[in-house]
Amino acid sequence: MKSRIVLNRERTAKAQEISIPIHGKGGELGIKAITGLVGLIETLKDCGTCQEVQSVFDAICGYNACCTRCEFIDEKGADELMELVSMLAGQEMARCKNNCGKGTE
């Protein structure tokens, strides 16, 4: 896993770019499967409730396991991907909890 911080003009962090090299088999079908997995990961940011975050996280876990069993992604790449997804899901869960708290005040 590689991480890079993108800075703005004021030299403060604007964004963080994380890349995970993924190696696997499956040709065009494997590429479609991994593209689907990435698309599912991107939906985490659209979740509005903690339950939605948990549901998407569970779906990602299953999809990742399926891609691993089909050898569309190797074990190391799958482990690194799930490490990143766990961090993202935790951040989205915190965001949802924070938003729920604001709505009740």
Secondary structure by P-SEA (a helix, b strand, c coil): cbbbbbbcccccccbbbbbbbbbbccaaaaaaaaaaaaaaaaaccccccaaaaaaaaaaaaaaaaaaaaaccccaaaaaaaaaaaaaaaaaaaaaaaaaaaaaac
